[in-house]
Amino acid sequence: MPSVTAGYSSRSIILHWIGAIAVVALFISHEGSRDSAMFAFHVSGGAILGVLLIWRIARRPLHGFTDKPEQPKLLNLISSLVMWGLLLSLLGVVVTGYLLPWTLGNPLDIYGVVSIPSFMGSVPILHSITERLHNVTGHLIVPLTLLHILGALKHWLYDRDGVMQRMFRSHSGGR
């Protein structure tokens, strides 16, 4: 019988895949012009999906991690660094995304339905720093995701150890 940390719960798996799809959609929509529907989705959709991403990010350390696979310690270290890099980059991009309109003294507008007022006045230097951090953390997600995918493929095609399948089959009592 596998240990309770041998896999993930169905909730974690669903959050993983919704988060993955959301991140790809938000990254692609960032490239739209500021007055396009794509960019409106990036801002408003990002504000909505950001809540889900923060919940997912907070759940992972609170609910624990699965067992490390049998492989060299260096690969487990790289795996941990990639995972923490992804979690921190996602958190950074979400938090800075919320701050971007507020650092200009503007409300965070969500599809014209909800408007969350700024808690500060316009601070151009803070806006510039926030914008830079948003772009850096957003672009860091790309190579970290590629490393994550390569690691999953290694476990599936080379090691054949069931690690990748953790994100497709839930385990009762899983993380």
C-alpha positions as a Markdown table, in Angstrom:
| # | Residue | x | y | z |
|---|---|---|---|---|
| 1 | Met | 0.0 | 0.0 | 0.0 |
| 2 | Pro | 1.5 | 3.4 | -1.0 |
| 3 | Ser | 2.2 | 5.9 | 1.8 |
| 4 | Val | -0.1 | 8.9 | 2.1 |
| 5 | Thr | 2.5 | 11.1 | 0.4 |
| 6 | Ala | 2.8 | 8.8 | -2.6 |
| 7 | Gly | 0.4 | 11.0 | -4.6 |
| 8 | Tyr | -1.9 | 14.0 | -4.7 |
| 9 | Ser | -5.5 | 14.5 | -3.8 |
| 10 | Ser | -8.0 | 15.1 | -6.6 |
| 11 | Arg | -8.2 | 18.7 | -5.4 |
| 12 | Ser | -4.5 | 19.2 | -5.8 |
| 13 | Ile | -4.6 | 17.7 | -9.3 |
| 14 | Ile | -7.5 | 19.9 | -10.4 |
| 15 | Leu | -5.8 | 23.0 | -9.0 |
| 16 | His | -2.5 | 22.0 | -10.7 |
| 17 | Trp | -4.1 | 21.7 | -14.2 |
| 18 | Ile | -6.4 | 24.8 | -13.8 |
| 19 | Gly | -3.4 | 26.7 | -12.7 |
| 20 | Ala | -1.2 | 25.5 | -15.6 |
| 21 | Ile | -3.8 | 26.4 | -18.2 |
| 22 | Ala | -4.4 | 29.8 | -16.5 |
| 23 | Val | -0.7 | 30.6 | -16.5 |
| 24 | Val | -0.3 | 29.8 | -20.2 |
| 25 | Ala | -3.5 | 31.8 | -21.1 |
| 26 | Leu | -2.3 | 34.8 | -19.0 |
| 27 | Phe | 1.2 | 34.7 | -20.4 |
| 28 | Ile | -0.2 | 34.6 | -24.0 |
| 29 | Ser | -2.7 | 37.4 | -23.3 |
| 30 | His | 0.0 | 39.7 | -21.9 |
| 31 | Glu | 1.2 | 40.3 | -25.5 |
| 32 | Gly | -2.0 | 42.1 | -26.5 |
| 33 | Ser | -2.2 | 45.8 | -26.9 |
| 34 | Arg | -3.3 | 47.7 | -23.7 |
| 35 | Asp | -6.8 | 48.3 | -25.2 |
| 36 | Ser | -7.4 | 44.8 | -26.6 |
| 37 | Ala | -9.7 | 42.1 | -25.3 |
| 38 | Met | -6.7 | 39.9 | -24.7 |
| 39 | Phe | -5.1 | 42.5 | -22.4 |
| 40 | Ala | -8.4 | 43.0 | -20.6 |
| 41 | Phe | -8.4 | 39.2 | -20.0 |
| 42 | His | -4.8 | 39.4 | -18.8 |
| 43 | Val | -5.7 | 42.0 | -16.2 |
| 44 | Ser | -9.2 | 41.0 | -15.1 |
| 45 | Gly | -8.7 | 37.3 | -15.6 |
| 46 | Gly | -5.4 | 37.5 | -13.9 |
| 47 | Ala | -7.1 | 39.3 | -10.9 |
| 48 | Ile | -9.7 | 36.5 | -10.6 |
| 49 | Leu | -7.3 | 33.6 | -11.3 |
| 50 | Gly | -4.7 | 35.1 | -9.0 |
| 51 | Val | -6.9 | 34.2 | -6.0 |
| 52 | Leu | -6.9 | 30.6 | -7.2 |
| 53 | Leu | -3.2 | 30.7 | -7.8 |
| 54 | Ile | -2.5 | 32.1 | -4.3 |
| 55 | Trp | -4.7 | 29.4 | -2.8 |
| 56 | Arg | -2.8 | 26.8 | -4.7 |
| 57 | Ile | 0.6 | 28.2 | -3.8 |
| 58 | Ala | -0.4 | 28.4 | -0.1 |
| 59 | Arg | -1.8 | 24.8 | -0.1 |
| 60 | Arg | 1.4 | 23.2 | -1.2 |
| 61 | Pro | 3.6 | 23.9 | 1.8 |
| 62 | Leu | 0.6 | 23.6 | 4.2 |
| 63 | His | -0.5 | 20.2 | 3.0 |
| 64 | Gly | 3.0 | 18.8 | 2.5 |
| 65 | Phe | 4.9 | 17.3 | -0.4 |
| 66 | Thr | 4.9 | 13.9 | -1.9 |
| 67 | Asp | 7.8 | 11.5 | -1.3 |
| 68 | Lys | 11.0 | 12.1 | -3.3 |
| 69 | Pro | 11.6 | 9.5 | -5.9 |
| 70 | Glu | 14.5 | 7.1 | -5.9 |
| 71 | Gln | 17.1 | 9.1 | -7.8 |
| 72 | Pro | 20.4 | 10.9 | -7.1 |
| 73 | Lys | 20.2 | 13.6 | -4.5 |
| 74 | Leu | 21.3 | 16.2 | -7.0 |
| 75 | Leu | 18.2 | 15.6 | -9.1 |
| 76 | Asn | 16.0 | 15.8 | -6.1 |
| 77 | Leu | 17.7 | 19.1 | -5.2 |
| 78 | Ile | 17.1 | 20.4 | -8.7 |
| 79 | Ser | 13.5 | 19.3 | -8.6 |
| 80 | Ser | 13.0 | 21.1 | -5.3 |
| 81 | Leu | 14.6 | 24.3 | -6.6 |
| 82 | Val | 12.5 | 24.2 | -9.8 |
| 83 | Met | 9.3 | 23.6 | -7.7 |
| 84 | Trp | 10.1 | 26.4 | -5.2 |
| 85 | Gly | 11.1 | 28.7 | -8.1 |
| 86 | Leu | 7.8 | 28.1 | -9.8 |
| 87 | Leu | 5.8 | 28.7 | -6.6 |
| 88 | Leu | 7.7 | 31.9 | -5.8 |
| 89 | Ser | 7.5 | 33.2 | -9.4 |
| 90 | Leu | 3.8 | 32.6 | -9.5 |
| 91 | Leu | 3.3 | 34.3 | -6.2 |
| 92 | Gly | 5.5 | 37.2 | -7.4 |
| 93 | Val | 3.7 | 37.7 | -10.7 |
| 94 | Val | 0.3 | 37.6 | -9.0 |
| 95 | Val | 1.2 | 40.0 | -6.2 |
| 96 | Thr | 2.9 | 42.5 | -8.6 |
| 97 | Gly | -0.1 | 42.1 | -11.0 |
| 98 | Tyr | -2.4 | 43.3 | -8.3 |
| 99 | Leu | -0.1 | 46.2 | -7.4 |
| 100 | Leu | 0.4 | 47.5 | -10.9 |
| 101 | Pro | -2.7 | 49.7 | -11.2 |
| 102 | Trp | -2.6 | 50.6 | -7.5 |
| 103 | Thr | 1.0 | 52.0 | -7.8 |
| 104 | Leu | -0.5 | 54.4 | -10.4 |
| 105 | Gly | -3.2 | 55.4 | -7.9 |
| 106 | Asn | -5.8 | 53.6 | -10.1 |
| 107 | Pro | -8.3 | 51.0 | -9.0 |
| 108 | Leu | -8.0 | 47.4 | -10.0 |
| 109 | Asp | -10.8 | 47.0 | -12.5 |
| 110 | Ile | -12.2 | 43.5 | -13.1 |
| 111 | Tyr | -14.2 | 43.5 | -16.3 |
| 112 | Gly | -15.9 | 46.7 | -15.4 |
| 113 | Val | -18.0 | 44.8 | -12.8 |
| 114 | Val | -15.8 | 45.1 | -9.7 |
| 115 | Ser | -13.4 | 47.9 | -9.0 |
| 116 | Ile | -11.0 | 47.6 | -6.1 |
| 117 | Pro | -9.7 | 51.1 | -5.2 |
| 118 | Ser | -6.0 | 51.8 | -4.8 |
| 119 | Phe | -4.8 | 52.1 | -1.2 |
| 120 | Met | -2.1 | 54.5 | -2.2 |
| 121 | Gly | -1.6 | 57.4 | -4.5 |
| 122 | Ser | 0.5 | 57.3 | -7.7 |
| 123 | Val | 4.1 | 56.3 | -6.9 |
| 124 | Pro | 5.8 | 56.2 | -10.3 |
| 125 | Ile | 9.1 | 54.7 | -9.1 |
| 126 | Leu | 7.3 | 52.0 | -7.2 |
| 127 | His | 5.2 | 51.3 | -10.3 |
| 128 | Ser | 8.3 | 51.0 | -12.4 |
| 129 | Ile | 9.9 | 48.5 | -10.0 |
| 130 | Thr | 6.6 | 46.6 | -9.7 |
| 131 | Glu | 6.3 | 46.5 | -13.5 |
| 132 | Arg | 9.9 | 45.2 | -13.8 |
| 133 | Leu | 9.3 | 42.5 | -11.1 |
| 134 | His | 6.0 | 41.5 | -12.8 |
| 135 | Asn | 7.8 | 41.0 | -16.1 |
| 136 | Val | 10.8 | 39.2 | -14.6 |
| 137 | Thr | 8.8 | 36.8 | -12.5 |
| 138 | Gly | 6.4 | 36.2 | -15.4 |
| 139 | His | 9.2 | 35.3 | -17.8 |
| 140 | Leu | 11.0 | 33.2 | -15.1 |
| 141 | Ile | 7.9 | 30.9 | -15.2 |
| 142 | Val | 8.8 | 29.8 | -18.8 |
| 143 | Pro | 12.2 | 28.1 | -18.2 |
| 144 | Leu | 11.0 | 26.8 | -14.9 |
| 145 | Thr | 8.0 | 25.2 | -16.5 |
| 146 | Leu | 10.1 | 23.7 | -19.2 |
| 147 | Leu | 12.4 | 22.2 | -16.6 |
| 148 | His | 9.3 | 20.9 | -14.7 |
| 149 | Ile | 8.0 | 19.3 | -17.9 |
| 150 | Leu | 11.4 | 17.8 | -18.8 |
| 151 | Gly | 11.6 | 16.3 | -15.3 |
| 152 | Ala | 8.1 | 14.8 | -15.6 |
| 153 | Leu | 9.0 | 13.4 | -19.0 |
| 154 | Lys | 12.2 | 11.9 | -17.6 |
| 155 | His | 10.2 | 10.1 | -14.9 |
| 156 | Trp | 7.6 | 8.9 | -17.5 |
| 157 | Leu | 9.9 | 7.9 | -20.4 |
| 158 | Tyr | 13.2 | 7.0 | -18.8 |
| 159 | Asp | 12.7 | 6.1 | -15.1 |
| 160 | Arg | 9.1 | 4.7 | -15.6 |
| 161 | Asp | 8.7 | 5.2 | -11.8 |
| 162 | Gly | 5.1 | 6.5 | -11.8 |
| 163 | Val | 6.1 | 10.0 | -10.6 |
| 164 | Met | 4.5 | 11.8 | -13.6 |
| 165 | Gln | 1.3 | 9.8 | -13.1 |
| 166 | Arg | 0.8 | 11.5 | -9.7 |
| 167 | Met | -0.8 | 14.4 | -11.6 |
| 168 | Phe | -3.3 | 12.2 | -13.4 |
| 169 | Arg | -4.5 | 9.8 | -10.7 |
| 170 | Ser | -5.5 | 10.9 | -7.3 |
| 171 | His | -4.6 | 9.0 | -4.1 |
| 172 | Ser | -6.9 | 8.9 | -1.1 |
| 173 | Gly | -5.1 | 10.7 | 1.6 |
| 174 | Gly | -2.9 | 12.3 | -1.0 |
| 175 | Arg | -1.4 | 15.8 | -0.7 |
